[in-house]
């Protein structure tokens, strides 16, 4: 025995091609202030009009970035990374 079903499906309309396919430029690093178990960062956003936010990732130096990036909204320009191990080096992207 088997069951059969029938339905009608349509495809999406053709989407217009955007003229801007380049990603926004890099941030301009401002200050980096280490604490015992924190690092506070400031930056200047790139001037690209299509920028919606900045993605930040960090990991202990020499380790792979495994966590998804956190998103900082356009115009905020600062973030404090907390919960780090004291006296350890970190890479931030």
Backbone as ProteinMPNN parsed JSONL, in Angstrom:
{"seq_chain_A": "XXXXXXXXXXXXXXXXXXXXXXXXXXXXXXXXXXXXXXXXXXXXXXXXXXXXXXXXXXXXXXXXXXXXXXXXXXXXXXXXXXXXXXXXXXXXX", "coords_chain_A": {"N_chain_A": [[0.834, -1.181, 0.0], [0.342, 2.258, -0.622], [0.525, 5.826, -0.343], [-0.565, 8.683, -2.109], [0.041, 12.045, -3.083], [-0.9, 15.242, -4.362], [0.115, 18.38, -5.538], [0.369, 21.864, -6.446], [3.039, 23.945, -7.288], [4.757, 27.029, -7.436], [7.531, 28.87, -8.828], [9.811, 31.397, -7.596], [9.714, 34.903, -8.49], [11.971, 36.472, -10.808], [14.787, 37.856, -9.347], [15.99, 41.189, -8.911], [19.294, 42.212, -9.825], [21.682, 43.46, -7.69], [23.759, 46.332, -7.874], [25.895, 46.634, -6.183], [28.098, 44.505, -5.015], [30.248, 44.239, -3.447], [31.718, 43.684, -0.264], [31.388, 45.678, 2.785], [34.049, 47.92, 3.771], [36.988, 47.534, 5.946], [36.965, 48.05, 9.562], [38.22, 50.922, 11.353], [40.54, 50.647, 13.74], [40.287, 51.817, 17.04], [40.749, 52.168, 20.165], [42.223, 49.742, 22.382], [41.667, 48.257, 25.302], [42.917, 46.394, 27.763], [41.721, 44.422, 30.524], [41.639, 42.619, 33.648], [40.095, 40.291, 33.154], [38.795, 41.038, 30.885], [38.455, 42.72, 27.691], [38.269, 45.818, 26.286], [37.091, 47.334, 23.385], [37.306, 49.847, 20.85], [36.203, 51.385, 17.806], [36.06, 52.811, 14.474], [33.435, 52.811, 12.257], [33.398, 51.598, 8.828], [32.86, 53.736, 5.966], [30.978, 52.818, 4.176], [27.799, 52.789, 2.685], [26.074, 50.614, 2.772], [26.57, 49.212, 5.071], [25.523, 47.308, 7.824], [26.176, 46.415, 10.302], [28.751, 45.317, 12.625], [30.661, 42.379, 12.843], [32.004, 40.476, 15.436], [34.496, 38.242, 16.543], [36.277, 36.12, 18.772], [39.085, 34.353, 20.13], [41.282, 32.328, 22.101], [44.723, 32.956, 21.589], [46.128, 31.228, 18.871], [44.155, 29.329, 18.852], [41.219, 28.003, 17.225], [38.58, 29.975, 15.825], [35.536, 29.35, 17.077], [32.999, 30.037, 17.96], [29.973, 31.639, 16.881], [29.994, 34.855, 15.269], [29.455, 37.803, 17.256], [27.091, 40.407, 16.886], [27.451, 43.823, 16.399], [25.688, 46.724, 16.261], [25.596, 49.109, 13.566], [27.288, 52.155, 14.008], [27.626, 51.996, 16.799], [30.27, 51.371, 17.698], [31.844, 50.305, 19.81], [32.77, 47.707, 22.129], [32.794, 45.448, 24.851], [34.574, 42.673, 25.674], [33.956, 40.092, 27.769], [34.7, 37.772, 30.491], [37.11, 36.498, 29.959], [40.203, 34.627, 30.256], [42.57, 35.432, 32.758], [45.811, 36.896, 32.13], [46.304, 35.898, 29.51], [46.665, 35.643, 25.97], [44.619, 36.848, 23.3], [43.0, 36.518, 20.138], [41.28, 38.723, 18.087], [38.715, 39.135, 15.759]], "CA_chain_A": [[0.0, 0.0, 0.0], [1.063, 3.529, -0.604], [-0.311, 7.013, -0.385], [-0.11, 9.643, -3.12], [-0.444, 13.413, -2.889], [-0.661, 16.082, -5.532], [0.04, 19.804, -5.24], [0.938, 22.745, -7.465], [4.018, 24.845, -6.697], [5.343, 27.978, -8.37], [8.865, 29.36, -8.481], [9.862, 32.817, -7.287], [10.011, 35.822, -9.583], [13.38, 36.797, -10.991], [15.202, 38.917, -8.435], [16.903, 42.136, -9.546], [20.691, 42.123, -9.421], [22.175, 44.691, -7.073], [25.023, 46.779, -8.45], [26.95, 46.622, -5.168], [28.319, 43.16, -4.483], [31.456, 44.285, -2.615], [31.43, 43.838, 1.164], [31.894, 46.932, 3.362], [35.47, 47.943, 4.098], [37.332, 47.188, 7.329], [36.85, 49.093, 10.574], [39.453, 51.572, 11.782], [40.682, 50.352, 15.164], [40.519, 52.976, 17.897], [41.5, 51.785, 21.361], [42.114, 48.396, 22.929], [41.995, 48.414, 26.721], [42.793, 45.123, 28.468], [41.501, 44.355, 31.96], [42.056, 41.317, 34.18], [39.382, 39.243, 32.409], [38.035, 41.718, 29.832], [39.133, 43.599, 26.738], [37.345, 46.797, 25.722], [37.51, 47.753, 22.052], [36.574, 50.899, 20.144], [36.546, 51.458, 16.389], [35.284, 53.668, 13.586], [32.842, 52.021, 11.18], [33.712, 52.027, 7.47], [31.892, 54.704, 5.449], [30.085, 52.176, 3.207], [26.394, 53.015, 2.963], [25.324, 49.366, 2.977], [26.982, 48.572, 6.319], [24.436, 47.182, 8.796], [26.749, 46.133, 11.605], [30.098, 44.748, 12.7], [30.72, 41.063, 13.465], [33.212, 40.255, 16.234], [34.794, 36.902, 17.05], [37.552, 36.054, 19.489], [39.523, 33.051, 20.635], [42.637, 32.349, 22.642], [45.724, 32.962, 20.52], [46.485, 29.905, 18.396], [42.966, 28.486, 18.825], [40.299, 28.286, 16.132], [37.353, 30.697, 16.163], [34.464, 28.369, 16.977], [31.7, 30.653, 18.241], [29.448, 32.552, 15.867], [30.305, 36.246, 15.597], [28.407, 38.627, 17.852], [26.825, 41.535, 15.991], [27.367, 45.143, 17.004], [24.991, 47.566, 15.288], [26.275, 50.238, 12.936], [27.31, 53.381, 14.793], [27.926, 51.79, 18.218], [31.714, 51.612, 17.741], [32.562, 49.808, 20.988], [32.308, 46.449, 22.694], [33.646, 44.897, 25.904], [34.591, 41.215, 25.716], [34.103, 39.708, 29.177], [34.83, 36.344, 30.775], [38.372, 35.967, 29.437], [41.145, 34.123, 31.262], [43.631, 36.39, 33.054], [47.186, 36.676, 31.652], [46.256, 35.078, 28.303], [46.529, 36.433, 24.741], [43.452, 36.522, 22.479], [42.906, 37.076, 18.787], [39.948, 39.273, 17.845], [38.443, 39.438, 14.358]], "C_chain_A": [[0.873, 1.236, 0.0], [0.06, 4.656, -0.705], [0.264, 7.957, -1.427], [-0.72, 11.003, -2.822], [-0.107, 14.215, -4.127], [-0.827, 17.535, -5.106], [0.65, 20.585, -6.396], [1.84, 23.748, -6.764], [4.55, 25.768, -7.775], [6.736, 28.384, -7.914], [8.799, 30.862, -8.237], [10.124, 33.637, -8.538], [11.518, 36.039, -9.665], [13.71, 37.991, -10.106], [16.151, 39.881, -9.152], [18.32, 41.987, -8.992], [21.111, 43.477, -8.868], [23.507, 45.055, -7.713], [26.183, 46.706, -7.478], [27.07, 45.217, -4.588], [29.566, 43.099, -3.601], [31.064, 44.426, -1.148], [31.93, 45.19, 1.663], [33.375, 46.8, 3.708], [35.724, 47.597, 5.56], [37.09, 48.362, 8.282], [38.222, 49.722, 10.796], [39.541, 51.389, 13.29], [40.994, 51.629, 15.918], [41.388, 52.588, 19.069], [41.236, 50.333, 21.717], [42.588, 48.504, 24.373], [41.8, 47.089, 27.438], [42.529, 45.324, 29.962], [41.949, 42.975, 32.427], [41.41, 40.183, 33.39], [38.478, 39.827, 31.324], [38.97, 42.424, 28.87], [38.061, 44.516, 26.164], [37.92, 47.324, 24.423], [36.683, 48.945, 21.591], [37.067, 50.92, 18.708], [35.676, 52.479, 15.689], [34.749, 52.783, 12.473], [33.339, 52.493, 9.817], [32.572, 52.917, 6.946], [30.878, 54.094, 4.484], [28.621, 52.344, 3.616], [25.602, 51.759, 3.242], [25.744, 48.603, 4.233], [25.784, 48.49, 7.263], [24.973, 46.909, 10.203], [28.125, 45.515, 11.48], [29.996, 43.393, 13.394], [32.04, 40.895, 14.192], [33.302, 38.798, 16.666], [36.105, 36.988, 17.806], [37.806, 34.636, 19.956], [40.914, 33.228, 21.219], [43.619, 32.244, 21.482], [46.122, 31.534, 20.171], [45.317, 28.941, 18.336], [42.055, 28.906, 17.669], [39.074, 29.041, 16.652], [36.192, 29.729, 15.983], [33.084, 28.974, 17.213], [31.272, 31.533, 17.072], [29.8, 33.975, 16.259], [29.132, 36.906, 16.339], [28.269, 39.84, 16.94], [26.692, 42.805, 16.814], [26.776, 46.062, 15.938], [25.864, 48.708, 14.782], [26.174, 51.46, 13.854], [27.633, 53.22, 16.26], [29.412, 52.006, 18.473], [32.457, 51.158, 18.974], [31.949, 48.504, 21.446], [33.302, 46.013, 23.759], [33.486, 43.382, 25.902], [34.88, 40.819, 27.161], [34.288, 38.198, 29.298], [36.085, 35.707, 30.227], [39.246, 35.458, 30.579], [42.233, 35.159, 31.5], [44.98, 35.948, 32.475], [47.243, 35.765, 30.434], [46.07, 36.0, 27.101], [45.356, 35.925, 23.919], [43.582, 37.17, 21.113], [41.456, 37.506, 18.591], [39.834, 39.58, 16.368], [37.151, 40.167, 14.263]], "O_chain_A": [[1.978, 1.254, 0.543], [-1.091, 4.465, -1.097], [1.481, 8.011, -1.6], [-1.859, 11.098, -2.365], [0.844, 13.911, -4.847], [-1.777, 17.884, -4.405], [1.365, 20.022, -7.226], [1.45, 24.337, -5.756], [4.771, 25.338, -8.907], [7.072, 28.251, -6.738], [7.834, 31.518, -8.63], [10.679, 33.142, -9.518], [12.242, 35.811, -8.695], [13.007, 39.002, -10.114], [17.018, 39.447, -9.911], [18.503, 41.669, -7.816], [20.915, 44.51, -9.508], [24.295, 44.173, -8.055], [27.34, 46.715, -7.897], [26.247, 44.796, -3.775], [29.904, 42.041, -3.07], [30.17, 45.207, -0.822], [32.802, 45.791, 1.036], [33.881, 45.697, 3.911], [34.781, 47.389, 6.324], [37.02, 49.516, 7.858], [39.25, 49.13, 10.468], [38.712, 51.914, 14.033], [41.841, 52.422, 15.507], [42.614, 52.662, 18.994], [40.186, 49.771, 21.404], [43.752, 48.802, 24.637], [40.667, 46.686, 27.702], [43.037, 46.26, 30.579], [42.578, 42.241, 31.665], [42.083, 39.228, 33.0], [37.516, 39.189, 30.898], [40.127, 42.694, 29.19], [37.062, 44.047, 25.619], [39.086, 47.713, 24.359], [35.497, 49.042, 21.905], [38.198, 50.527, 18.421], [34.682, 52.952, 16.239], [35.516, 52.079, 11.816], [33.669, 53.668, 9.659], [31.448, 52.844, 7.443], [29.99, 54.806, 4.015], [28.254, 52.071, 4.759], [24.556, 51.824, 3.888], [25.318, 47.466, 4.435], [25.101, 49.49, 7.482], [24.276, 47.155, 11.187], [28.602, 45.228, 10.382], [29.322, 43.268, 14.416], [33.097, 41.148, 13.613], [32.316, 38.199, 17.097], [36.946, 37.837, 17.509], [36.889, 33.838, 20.149], [41.633, 34.165, 20.871], [43.373, 31.528, 20.512], [46.415, 30.728, 21.054], [45.465, 27.834, 17.818], [42.124, 30.041, 17.199], [38.594, 28.791, 17.758], [35.892, 29.327, 14.859], [32.093, 28.454, 16.701], [32.107, 32.098, 16.365], [29.897, 34.284, 17.446], [27.969, 36.6, 16.077], [29.235, 40.247, 16.294], [25.936, 42.867, 17.784], [27.313, 46.161, 14.835], [26.748, 49.199, 15.484], [25.112, 51.756, 14.401], [27.897, 54.219, 16.93], [29.775, 52.754, 19.38], [33.596, 51.574, 19.185], [30.777, 48.223, 21.195], [34.51, 46.184, 23.596], [32.386, 42.869, 26.107], [35.924, 41.171, 27.71], [34.067, 37.449, 28.346], [36.127, 34.49, 30.044], [39.041, 35.826, 31.736], [42.769, 35.715, 30.541], [45.244, 34.752, 32.352], [48.147, 34.935, 30.334], [45.392, 37.023, 27.201], [45.118, 34.719, 23.846], [44.193, 38.228, 20.958], [40.527, 36.757, 18.889], [40.721, 40.199, 15.781], [36.722, 40.524, 13.165]]}, "name": "protein", "num_of_chains": 1, "seq": "XXXXXXXXXXXXXXXXXXXXXXXXXXXXXXXXXXXXXXXXXXXXXXXXXXXXXXXXXXXXXXXXXXXXXXXXXXXXXXXXXXXXXXXXXXXXX"}
